[in-house]
């Protein structure tokens, strides 16, 4: 395998130490540079001419991809109203560099390898807590917990340096099955009524159980998009109703774009005592 093929399997950029450990000699790399097949970035990185632009830009500026940019790359769910500009982290004592995005200059919480162009999960979460409002930050944190198989106890043991990140760590529970669920639980919890998440009823988990008898189901696209999914949902709803539960089901569009109507519907059901045994 030549160095170009090796780089292509690694997003098109790698630290020179990694290149050496992979068995490519300095002479082979220099020959590839002279031929225009690869290029050097800040003397310590080797990149393809058309490698991952975000990673290459981070290397050029002496930073690491950070915050919401890490969330996007790692597949964490980001609410659609969030403006995902490029985010980079720089050494707190480094000099300012021109960058058309959001710069973070905090001292890292967790060390990362010099060959990594992404900041740590913990640092990304800390920056997200500071960049977003509480609800949006919690949505991303809960998604990170699912995606990265994080322990909430471990998150609470981190020595967070900002109040926002410490409060997010204290509030997340790792129960949300989707971003919609996190949004709903954050908003409905303000009402001060008992709400349980992912409780198994009639053989299947429900998203939210308000009080003793009101089930709220939130249909994201991932698990409710096919005819088979819809049939399963209807069967479960029918069984819940036969067991005396009130079932309210809402779509992604309703939760994201028409929350006041969702809230009114749930409030009317509660006014009628639908949540009471």
C-alpha positions in Angstrom: 0.0 0.0 0.0 1.3 3.5 -0.8 1.1 6.5 1.5 -1.8 8.0 -0.5 -4.0 4.9 -0.1 -3.1 4.7 3.6 -4.1 8.4 4.1 -7.3 7.9 2.2 -8.4 5.4 4.8 -7.8 8.0 7.5 -9.8 11.0 6.3 -6.9 12.1 4.2 -4.6 13.4 7.0 -2.3 11.9 9.6 0.5 13.0 12.0 4.0 12.3 10.7 4.7 10.0 13.7 1.7 7.8 12.6 2.9 7.8 9.1 6.3 6.6 10.3 4.9 3.9 12.5 2.9 2.6 9.5 6.2 1.9 7.8 6.5 4.8 5.4 10.0 6.2 5.3 10.8 9.9 5.3 12.1 9.4 1.8 8.9 7.8 0.5 6.9 10.7 2.0 9.2 13.3 0.5 8.9 11.7 -2.9 5.1 11.8 -2.6 5.3 15.4 -1.6 7.5 16.3 -4.6 5.1 14.5 -6.9 2.2 16.5 -5.5 0.4 13.3 -4.3 0.5 14.5 -0.7 1.4 17.7 1.1 2.8 18.6 4.5 0.8 20.7 6.9 2.7 22.7 9.6 5.6 20.2 9.2 4.0 17.6 11.5 1.0 16.5 9.4 0.9 14.7 6.0 -2.3 15.2 4.0 -3.9 14.4 0.7 -4.6 17.4 -1.5 -8.3 16.7 -1.1 -8.4 15.3 2.4 -11.0 16.1 5.0 -11.2 19.9 4.9 -12.3 20.4 8.5 -9.4 18.3 9.8 -6.9 19.9 7.5 -8.0 23.4 8.5 -7.6 22.4 12.2 -4.1 21.2 11.5 -3.2 24.3 9.5 -4.3 26.6 12.4 -2.7 24.4 15.1 -6.1 23.5 16.7 -8.5 20.6 17.1 -12.0 20.1 15.9 -14.2 21.0 18.9 -17.7 21.4 20.4 -20.6 21.0 17.9 -18.2 20.0 15.1 -17.2 17.0 17.2 -20.9 16.2 17.9 -21.7 16.3 14.2 -18.7 14.1 13.3 -19.5 11.5 16.0 -23.2 11.4 15.1 -24.7 13.0 18.2 -28.2 14.4 17.6 -28.2 18.2 17.2 -31.5 20.1 17.3 -32.3 21.5 13.8 -32.5 25.1 15.1 -28.9 25.0 16.2 -26.5 26.8 13.9 -23.6 24.4 13.5 -20.7 26.7 12.6 -17.2 25.2 12.5 -15.7 25.0 16.1 -12.0 24.7 16.9 -10.1 24.4 20.1 -6.8 26.1 20.6 -4.2 26.1 23.3 -5.2 28.6 26.0 -1.8 30.3 25.8 -1.6 30.2 22.0 -1.7 33.2 19.7 -4.9 34.2 18.0 -5.4 33.0 14.4 -7.9 34.1 11.8 -10.7 31.6 11.8 -14.2 31.9 10.3 -16.0 30.0 13.0 -16.1 29.6 16.8 -12.8 29.4 18.7 -12.4 27.8 22.1 -9.4 28.6 24.3 -10.1 26.6 27.4 -7.6 24.4 29.3 -8.5 20.8 28.2 -10.3 18.5 30.7 -8.9 15.4 29.2 -5.6 14.8 27.4 -5.7 13.5 23.9 -3.0 12.1 21.6 -0.8 14.6 19.8 -1.9 12.8 16.6 -5.6 13.5 17.2 -7.3 16.4 15.5 -10.4 16.0 17.6 -10.8 17.1 21.2 -11.9 14.6 23.8 -15.6 13.7 24.3 -15.5 15.4 27.7 -14.1 18.6 26.3 -16.7 18.6 23.5 -19.5 18.2 26.0 -18.1 21.0 28.2 -18.0 23.4 25.2 -21.5 22.3 24.1 -22.8 23.2 27.5 -21.4 26.6 27.2 -22.3 27.3 23.6 -26.0 26.2 23.7 -29.0 26.9 25.9 -29.7 24.4 28.6 -32.4 22.4 26.6 -30.4 22.1 23.4 -27.2 21.2 25.4 -29.1 18.4 27.3 -30.4 17.1 24.0 -26.8 16.7 22.6 -25.5 15.4 25.9 -28.2 12.7 26.1 -27.4 11.7 22.5 -23.7 11.5 23.4 -24.5 9.2 26.3 -26.3 6.8 24.0 -23.8 7.0 21.1 -20.7 6.7 23.3 -22.1 4.4 25.9 -21.2 6.9 28.6 -21.9 6.4 32.3 -23.9 9.2 34.0 -22.0 8.5 37.2 -18.7 8.9 35.3 -19.9 12.2 33.8 -20.8 13.5 37.3 -17.3 12.6 38.6 -15.6 14.8 35.9 -14.2 18.0 37.4 -16.1 20.3 35.1 -14.8 23.9 35.0 -18.0 25.6 34.1 -21.3 25.8 35.9 -23.2 25.0 32.7 -21.4 21.7 32.1 -21.6 20.7 35.8 -25.4 21.4 35.7 -25.8 19.3 32.5 -23.9 16.5 34.1 -26.2 16.6 37.1 -29.3 16.7 35.0 -28.8 14.0 32.4 -30.1 10.5 33.2 -29.2 8.5 30.1 -32.8 7.3 29.7 -33.9 9.3 26.6 -34.3 7.2 23.5 -34.3 10.2 21.2 -33.7 13.9 21.1 -37.5 14.4 21.0 -37.8 12.7 24.3 -35.2 14.9 25.9 -36.9 18.0 24.6 -40.3 16.8 26.0 -39.0 15.8 29.4 -37.1 19.1 29.9 -40.2 21.1 29.0 -42.8 19.0 30.8 -40.7 18.6 34.0 -41.2 22.3 34.7 -44.9 21.4 35.5 -43.8 19.6 38.6 -45.8 16.4 37.9 -44.2 12.9 38.1 -42.8 11.8 34.8 -41.1 8.4 34.2 -39.1 7.5 31.0 -38.7 4.3 29.1 -41.0 2.3 31.5 -42.0 -1.1 30.2 -45.8 -1.3 29.8 -47.8 -4.1 28.1 -44.5 -5.7 27.0 -42.9 -2.7 25.4 -41.2 0.5 26.6 -43.1 3.8 26.5 -41.4 7.1 26.1 -43.1 9.0 28.9 -45.5 8.0 31.6 -47.1 11.1 33.2 -48.6 10.4 36.6 -50.0 6.9 36.7 -52.1 6.6 33.6 -51.0 8.9 30.7 -48.6 7.6 28.1 -46.9 10.0 25.8 -45.2 8.5 22.7 -42.9 10.6 20.5 -42.4 9.4 17.0 -39.0 10.2 15.6 -38.3 9.1 12.0 -35.7 6.4 12.8 -38.0 3.9 14.6 -41.4 4.9 13.3 -41.1 5.3 9.5 -42.2 2.0 8.0 -45.6 0.3 7.8 -44.2 -2.4 10.1 -43.3 0.3 12.7 -46.7 1.9 12.4 -48.5 -1.5 12.9 -46.4 -2.2 15.9 -47.2 1.2 17.4 -50.9 0.8 16.8 -51.0 -2.6 18.3 -49.2 -1.4 21.4 -51.4 1.7 21.7 -54.5 -0.5 21.6 -53.2 -2.8 24.3 -52.4 0.2 26.5 -55.9 1.6 26.1 -57.4 -1.8 27.0 -55.4 -1.7 30.2 -56.8 1.7 31.1 -54.0 4.1 29.9 -54.6 7.3 27.9 -52.2 7.3 25.0 -51.1 10.5 23.3 -48.8 10.1 20.3 -46.9 13.0 18.7 -44.7 13.3 15.6 -41.3 14.9 15.1 -42.9 17.9 13.3 -45.4 18.5 16.1 -42.7 18.4 18.8 -40.2 20.5 16.9 -42.5 22.9 15.1 -45.7 23.1 17.0 -44.8 22.5 20.7 -47.5 24.9 22.0 -50.2 22.7 20.5 -48.5 19.5 22.0 -48.4 21.2 25.4 -52.0 22.3 25.2 -53.1 18.8 24.3 -51.2 17.2 27.2 -52.5 19.9 29.6 -56.1 19.3 28.6 -55.7 15.6 29.2 -54.3 16.3 32.6 -57.1 18.7 33.4 -59.5 15.9 32.7 -57.6 13.7 35.1 -56.2 11.3 32.4 -52.9 11.0 34.3 -54.5 9.9 37.5 -55.2 6.3 38.6 
